[in-house]
Amino acid sequence: MTEHRFSSAITKTSHGIRFAVRLTPRGGRDAIDGWATAADGSRHLKVRVSVPPEDGKANAALIVLLAKFFAVSKSSVTIVGGATARQKLVEVAGENAALTARLNDV
């Protein structure tokens, strides 16, 4: 099995993967900006959306963006932690190796 650059930032689950996201609402456009390392050494995916963080709009935009990125349904993407924070824990349902490989290409 090939080791991916950011495999330490990705947790495999029984039905997909889990990883941290740092979301920037009102970011000017919807985009995945790549991986970053926090001061504590933890890694997260930097994502920006153009909508404001009101009434769940930013979270909904994040789910749509990630669903398109992974080519999965919106129901396959779940925010499992940090719904009201910039730092979120996201889970994507699907085949582990394909999802991990897609994240490694960011």
C-alpha positions, -999 to +999 in steps of 0.1 A: +000+000+000+013+034-009+018+059+019+001+092+013+016+125+023-012+134+047-024+100+058-016+109+094-042+136+092-069+112+078-086+087+100-102+057+084-136+047+097-158+016+090-176+035+062-152+062+050-127+087+063-125+115+088-103+146+087-101+181+102-111+212+082-104+248+089-133+267+073-131+304+063-166+318+057-168+349+035-136+337+018-145+354-016-150+321-034-157+284-027-123+266-028-101+240-012-068+257-005-047+226+006-033+212+038-019+233+066-002+225+099-014+242+131+009+254+158+003+222+178+014+201+149-020+189+139-029+190+102-061+203+086-076+210+052-080+247+045-114+254+029-131+287+021-166+295+012-181+327-001-212+327+022-214+341+057-215+319+088-252+326+095-280+301+099-257+272+089-251+286+054-213+282+056-216+246+068-241+238+040-216+253+014-188+233+029-208+201+025-217+209-011-181+218-020-167+186-004-194+164-020-184+178-055-147+174-047-151+137-037-179+130-063-202+117-037-237+127-026-242+155-001-256+130+023-222+112+023-205+143+039-212+150+075-198+175+100-193+154+131-176+180+152-172+218+155-204+228+137-202+263+152-164+266+151-140+273+123-122+241+130-144+212+121-142+174+120-157+161+087-166+125+078-170+114+042-186+080+034-171+060+007-142+037-002-112+046+021-084+043-004-101+063-032-111+091-007-077+092+008-060+093-026-082+122-036-073+142-005-036+135-011-039+152-045-049+185-029 
